[in-house]
Amino acid sequence: MAKNSDSAAGEVSTQERVAQLLGQAPRLMAEGRVTELAEALADLPNELRAREPWLRYWDATTRMFQSPAAARDEFARAFEQFEARADIQGQYLASTAILECLVLDWTDFDPADHWLDRFETLHQRHADFPSPEIEIRASAAMLSVMSYRRPGHARMAHWVAQAHALIDRHRSPQCLAAFAFGLFFFHLWVGDTSARNRILHQAGPLADSAQVPAIVRIGVHVMRAIDHMSRGQLAEAQHWADQGIRLGQEHGVKLWDFLVHAPAIYAALSAGDQPAAGRHLSAMGASLSLRGRLDQAYYQHIAALVELHRGNLPVAREIARQGLKASD
């Protein structure tokens, strides 16, 4: 009898630990205490983490920035469990995280088709998002992945309009930061200069606020550099690229290194400054280990341009072929 009582007490204790951990998980992630959350999850029995989708979800969340492909598989398992439980909030969060992992991995967007469809089906059945925070995060993920995978799809216009509407509704730096980069590039790609100017104007103050995370501020500098480059304003493009590079060095933020050097290279080549283009290309190449296949292709595209400007035509052609192969 005592043994049964001990077992029951142990079960209650484990349940209490799980409840406490799940209650703390959002705050721990928001505060950047990822390792602490990961270690607390690892202390739980494997079979418990496997059968409880919220534990699986948070475990995958702790790993998505280091191993997005592996985390995506865990989020997919969590999604199926949430769906079996009819847990709408869990389904929204897991499917959103899967889309985010595809962008973080930046290697293969083929799986996006399946998850874009799953998300749209979920949204059709449950049009009301569980919370404003989930609406912003999910809409930003849809905007981003649709831009890369289905830019000409009929639903693309919906998610673009949704992003602008949420920015206008919430009028918060957090909401603006979630959408600014995706909207800027989409409007750049489709040639909508007016909409691009609008989002750049709205996002500008983010770069000057010390309260905004450095990665967001660097992203605004990248947008500014590309905008000036597209207008042929080479000195301005170089200035904002340099600002982004300097800010990344000051704060130890490496994620944008790859992108922030690209407009600097374009500006240098356009100005005929081949040494500067070469320096930025070397710095860009040094960050490739952090990126996926698509960035390898993009780097080879730019490297081919640099060699073309140097007059090394056979070298430029071979690098471009490598880039095309990586793209395929």
Secondary structure, 3 states (H helix, E strand, C coil): CHHHHHHHHHHHHHHHHHHHHHHHHHHHHHCCCHHHHHHHHHCCCHHHHHHCHHHHHHHHHHHCCCCHHHHHHHHHHHHHHHHHHCCHHHHHHHHHHHHHHHHHHCCCCCCHHHHHHHHHHHHHHCCCCCCHHHHHHHHHHHHHHHHHHCCCCCCHHHHHHHHHHHHHHHCCHHHHHHHHHHHHHHHHHHCCHHHHHHHHHHHHHHHHCCCCCHHHHHHHHHHHHHHHHHCCCHHHHHHHHHHHHHHHHHHCCCCCHHHHHHHHHHHHHHCCCHHHHHHHHHHHHHCHHHCCHHHHHHHHHHHHHHHHHHCCHHHHHHHHHHHHHHHC
